[in-house]
């Protein structure tokens, strides 16, 4: 790979380096930050962040990997692949780095792959700088949490500068700790003296008053100073206004019309290569034009390979110009869509066709995305949908292209927006004929969306299966659900994965009723799912031997062609059942097999595997494991539960409990409880309720704990599920004792049966003999000690050295009364003699 085609520096307006050249104090500020390895340049657009950084690089003769970010880089897979590509440019002949970068599993675990790639990097022979520009466009919490850990692993030859329009985010305070590492607008701003010196270098002398007016007008911003100097006008305004004023009068109007047209047309995309530029402009010499713009330092920056982008202020200027001059943006967006379609980048192809506004013509692009671009890592798929829907889609788009409701439903479903999901699904049902007419293949995805609609049970859905089936020409033998989507959404339990299948536990032979209907969606995966799901129900009902037999039948039914997702679910259930049976050696062997399977075939499952391992340790409130889990880059604070991470969120709640973070744990558990109830997932409701009850009890809120557990058991009781609560063992056992007493009372008229609660208590007690419980580290708050007036008097007299007989004479109390008050004080203070009682009472401020 030619290193010349890898990432290189970005360029900015030609006048700006000339303006900034004498600013030695600013170069010193960069030196101070570089000495600490990490610098953060935070200032508004047009402040001179880019050119100041370039000037420091030039002054210090640093090699640079410069990465310009945009809003579509705001997903872990995209961001870290871009970062890895940039770092590879430093050593393009490094075979180890190339192997990691080109690994087919890179997208499944991008952070881990970047770290592995850095481990392969040889110590650089020269000093480098890594510059991440426009960091404010990266808001994904996973990226920001992982970034410091990645940057710290860079060789010492690297200095890192992060350029942003925002203040330093909290996530980066681990690498940017000292004031010397922060370069702000005040550091970049020109002083009045610097403005005067710069004007003098251009042959124009300014008075002190003119310098002050220029400073006020430009606020010392580099781009404003350049505009004022070039135009001779001192006008206040935004950075874009000042740039546009300078650029249009000094440069743009002097350019050849053909060059101006080239820039206007290519500005429709955030980045482009010569092939795309030729398609957008119709110019066969597109590469030569781009090379010339790049060579002459004119607002065009190379990103990587043949990909380029405009400086953000220049691009804003171009897009405003294109709109005012009537450039056909819709046609350009369609051309870009065709380009990305040809290059099999179906997500960008779909996005650009959407931007064209021709919603009636979107069908082909939507199909390509749905059927070709969403296999494997469901988190990566959800990240794309988040960026796709971030700006909102006009209502007109859904009216003109009803299949978009299918995509909208999947996005709402994966991100757990219940009302939005239900709205899209209702629209799908209303528009079934129109969706089918657009292309019958859309009906396959519509059917899958219907299969996870939480408002009806699986057995109810079977009755309406033919409504969808008559629109579908044929089912693939491999199974529709497993062919075009994740049928588990990468979750670890098959009975509580893409849907909570608990309804099937209410009827005998319910799995047989799915034969010929939903079994068609699953193809050959049905072989092990048929015995597997009933085995899961047996586990939840605490019939562990029956569960193990069912899981072993599921394992025996598997064939080599079965999907890795199903094999993961069966392995997790196998390990957990053996573990509950106390067959630790066998359980550990299965867990080892699971590790190998994930490493070999399913790196996307690594977060859920880590969650499962941590959960096992957290039954004993292991603080080390809890801290390690919360430090994982993918564990971030959320405002709502994402379906595909629900098991991770439960582990996060457990980690907070093990560390005594009561408020944090309660916040996550409330989110999980609401999620479970809104999406009809009784097992999630049960687990959240059991943990919440354990938390409340540990903090002394016994009545509230009972209410929380009662509400959870009401959701579980119809199915007879036991393990999901009993697993909490010692943490939930006292709450169950209290609840059993309540339901056993003659006056109890609630929905819970005594026998069910009794079974739960027995199972929880058995678990408590093996594990300390997740709340073991939470010491119950002791009630404040209060002494009666007489008890305090007796202790005060004891403190003065009086004996019991003397206290009787002093107070007039009988000897038995004095002894009674003394013993009561001992109990309250948890002591056993007079001296300790006096010391403890004084410590608590109960006596003088």
VENKA-V218857 format. One record per backbone hydrogen bond with DSSP energy under -0.5 kcal/mol. NH is the residue of the N-H (numbers start at 1). CO is the residue of the C=O. Records with the same first field share a line. If there is no record, write none. Layout:
NH=CO / CO
This chain:
5=2
6=3
8=302
16=13
17=13
18=14
19=15
20=16
21=17
23=20
24=22
27=23
28=24
29=25
30=26
31=27
32=28
33=29
34=30
35=31
36=32 / 33
37=34
38=36
39=160
40=181
41=39 / 162
42=40 / 183
43=41 / 164
47=44
52=48
53=49
54=50
55=51
56=52
57=53
58=54
59=55
60=56
61=58
62=57
63=127
65=129
66=64
67=65 / 131
68=66
69=67 / 133
73=70
74=71
75=73
79=75
80=76
81=77
82=78
83=79
84=80
85=81
86=82
87=83
88=84
89=85 / 86
90=87
91=87 / 88
92=89
94=91
95=93
98=94
99=95
100=96
101=97
102=98
103=100
106=103
108=105
109=105 / 106
113=109
114=110
115=111
116=112
117=113
118=114
119=115
120=116 / 117
121=117 / 118
128=157
129=63
130=159
131=65 / 129
132=130 / 161
133=67 / 131
135=163
137=134
138=135
139=137
144=140
145=141
146=142
147=143
148=144
150=146
151=147
152=148
153=150
154=151
158=155
159=128
160=37
161=130
162=39
163=132 / 161
164=41
172=169
173=170
174=171
175=172
176=172
177=175
181=178
182=179
183=40 / 181
184=182
185=42
187=184
188=184
189=185
190=220
195=191
196=192
197=193
198=194
199=195
200=196
201=197
202=198 / 199
203=200
204=199
211=207
212=208
213=209
214=210
215=211
216=212
217=213
218=214
219=215
220=215
221=218
222=47
223=46
225=221
226=222
227=223
228=224
229=225
230=226
231=227
232=228
235=233
237=217
242=238
243=239
244=240
245=241
246=242
247=243
248=244
249=245
250=246
251=247
252=247
253=248
254=251
255=251 / 252
259=256
260=256
261=257
262=258
263=259
264=260
265=261
266=262
267=263
268=265
269=266
272=308
277=273
278=274
279=275
280=276
281=277
282=278
284=282
286=283
289=285
290=286
291=287
292=288
293=289
294=290
295=291
296=292
297=294
298=293
299=297
301=309
302=9
303=307
304=307
305=5
307=304
308=272
309=301
311=299
315=311
316=312
317=313
318=314
319=315
320=316
321=317
322=318
323=319
324=320
325=321
326=323
327=322
329=327
332=328
333=329
334=330
335=331
336=332
337=333
338=334
339=335
340=336
341=337
342=338
343=339
344=341
345=340
346=344
349=345
350=346
351=347
352=348
353=349
354=350
355=351
356=352
357=353 / 354
358=353
359=357
361=358
362=359
366=362
367=363
368=364
369=365
370=366
371=367
372=368
373=369
377=375
378=376
381=377
382=378
383=379
384=380
385=381
386=382
387=383
388=384
389=385
390=386
392=389
397=394
398=394
399=395
400=396
401=397
404=401
405=402
406=403
407=403
408=404
409=405
410=406
411=407
412=408
413=409
414=410
415=411
416=413
417=412
418=416
421=417
422=418
423=419
424=420
425=421
426=422
427=423
428=424
429=425
430=426
431=427
432=429
435=431
436=432
437=433
438=434
439=435
442=439
443=439 / 440
444=440 / 441
445=441
446=442
447=443
448=444
449=445
450=446
451=447
452=448 / 449
453=450
454=452
456=453
461=457
462=458
463=459 / 460
464=460 / 461
465=462
467=464
468=464 / 465
469=465
470=466
471=468
472=468 / 469
473=471
479=476
480=520
481=521
482=521
483=479 / 480
484=480
485=481
487=485
491=488
494=492
496=493
497=494 / 499
501=495 / 499
504=501
505=502
506=503
507=504
510=507
512=509
513=509 / 510
514=511
515=512
517=514
519=514
520=517
521=517 / 518
522=518 / 519
523=519
525=522
526=523
527=524
528=525
529=525
530=526
532=528
533=529
534=530
535=531
536=532
537=533
538=534
539=535
540=536
541=537
542=539
543=538
544=542
547=543
548=544
549=545
550=546
551=547
552=548
553=549
554=550
555=551
556=552
557=553
558=554 / 555
562=559
567=563
568=564
569=565
570=566
571=567
572=568
573=569
574=570
575=571
576=572
577=573
578=574
579=575
580=576
581=577
582=579
583=578
584=582
587=583
588=584
589=585
590=586
591=587
592=588
593=589
594=590
595=591
596=592
597=593
598=594
599=595
600=596
601=597
602=597 / 598
605=602
606=603
609=605
610=606
611=607
612=608
613=609
614=610
615=611
616=612
617=613
618=614
619=615 / 616
620=617
621=618
622=617
623=621
626=622
627=623
628=624
629=625
630=626
631=627
632=628 / 629
635=632
636=634
643=414 / 641
644=414
645=642
646=643
649=645
650=646
651=647
652=648
653=649
654=650
655=651
656=652
657=653
658=654
659=655
660=657
661=656
662=660
665=661
666=662
667=663
668=664
669=665
670=666
671=667
672=668
673=669
674=670
675=671
676=672
677=673
678=674
679=675
680=677
681=676
684=681
685=681
686=682
687=683
688=684
689=685
690=686
691=687
692=688
693=689
694=690
695=691
696=692
697=693
698=694
699=695
700=697
701=696
702=700
705=701
706=702
707=703
708=704
709=705
710=706
711=707
712=708
713=709
714=710
715=711 / 712
716=712
717=713
718=714
719=716
720=716 / 717
721=716
722=540
723=540
725=722
726=722
727=723
728=725
729=726
730=771
731=728
732=729
733=729
734=730
736=732
737=733
738=734
739=735
740=736
741=737
742=738
743=739
744=740
745=741 / 742
748=745
757=753
758=754
759=755
760=756
761=757
762=758
763=759
764=760
765=761
766=762
767=763
768=764
769=765 / 766
770=767
771=767
773=619
776=773
778=775
779=777
792=788
793=789
794=790
795=791
796=792
797=793
798=794
799=795
800=796
801=798
802=797
807=803
808=804
809=805
810=806
811=807
812=808
818=814
819=815
820=816
821=817
822=818
823=819
824=820
825=821
826=822
827=823
828=824
829=825
830=826 / 827
831=826
837=833
838=834
839=835
840=836
841=837
842=838
843=839
844=840
845=842
846=841
847=841
